[in-house]
Amino acid sequence: MAGPNPHLTRRLQGFGTTIFAEMSALAARTQAVNLGQGFPDTDGPAEIIDVAVAAMRAGHNQYPPGPGLPELRQAVGRHQKRFYDLDYQPESEILVTVGATEAIAATMISLLEPGDEVITFEPWYDSYGASIAMAGGIKKVVTLSPPEYSFDPAELESSVTANTKLILLNTPHNPSGKVFSASEMNAIADIAKRHDLIVVTDEVYEHLVFEGEHIPMASLPGMWDRTVTISSGGKTFSFTGWKIGWVCAPAALVGAIRTAKQFLTFVHSGPFQLAIAAALDLDDSYYAEFVDDFRARRDLLCDGLAKAGFDVFAPQGTYFVNTDIRPLGATDGIDFCLTLPDRVGVVGIPTQVFYDNRERGKHLVRFTFCKTEAVLRDGIERLAKLND
């Protein structure tokens, strides 16, 4: 929402301060309940924190290896085999990154030539456009339409041109909360194979699925060798500040991405890498309880938003819920979110900022339920005042 910066390169004009930073600053300034930015307000498992502390005390405080610590790469490999029956060689097919955000940026920088086209779905996560722009690529979008956030495979295929290099897919999808179905995933895979495209998948919410099933693109027939899978430990284990992410792909793709990554951050966070390695090996009960906990929070917030007068699109995954503000007599999400803290003391995110054509999402506002029950109930009580 910031204005042009005369010092900023043309590629990044329009990519000012992120909406998340702006709205979180607004929450702090107004002492509002922050249901906007998606970071938990409690830490993950205490035993995983203990691993990080022990690693620091044991002297793991210098540069780790460029591809990431072997312990983490091996744990990622076990995770992919355990949950999806996917085989990756830790030495050559797994790369540790500074969260999924760096993984996406390094992938775009390393795989795109200037003018190459990337097809993604809108609403899109905000770093996608910036990463594509930094690489000199061109973003093209296919719209996901609420309430189901469906898309037309024919529209996706018609978006492919001779300049299209890859499809950037996020499932479970932020900000819509959609989990792409088996038929949708297969449709995307078929298009990628017909047109010889790479598919880059952002799967950071892979363990937050309430309805449906998370299907990794790499698990589909003929897709392993043309898929770059990206994920991280921040969302699954509630350690978003540690910024531990990874890339899984065939060795040639990982080698290309590593070339860009090494000149972005080189290496990072050895103790936290060891801790997330331990987290990935937590037993099935952790993952089951994690989903059950967030499902209860989802249902609590969705019910509260509906009672406050919003039209609610209950998510199948992630920890975000989108709403239509028109039943409340509002039509512009940005105006609604800028005034909401003063009206009732709550911050949300205007979903329209995640659309190329903002008119498509102008009436939508996203809230997060990755907060404690007490915080959610406080926010719900405040939002109920919209009916006063």
Order of alpha helices (4+ residues) and beta strands (2+ residues): alpha-beta-alpha-alpha-beta-alpha-beta-alpha-beta-alpha-beta-alpha-beta-beta-alpha-beta-alpha-alpha-alpha-beta-beta-alpha-beta-beta-beta-alpha
